[in-house]
């Protein structure tokens, strides 16, 4: 494990070995910025997908309830 001159890494340090794009990305701030941007975009896409799935389930439940009345 790498260490700084004073010991361990500081609190909140990001280890970039297993991140999206870390294997082929440009090293430095621009690469880190692009990786964070991609991660945020992926998180938004996942959230939208979850919401759409929940809406479909709620619609089906509503149709079942109205059909029973």
Secondary structure, 3 states (H helix, E strand, C coil): CCCECCECCCCCCCCCCCCCCCCCCCCCHHHHHHHHHHHHHHHHHHHHHHHHHHHHHHHHHHHHHHHHC
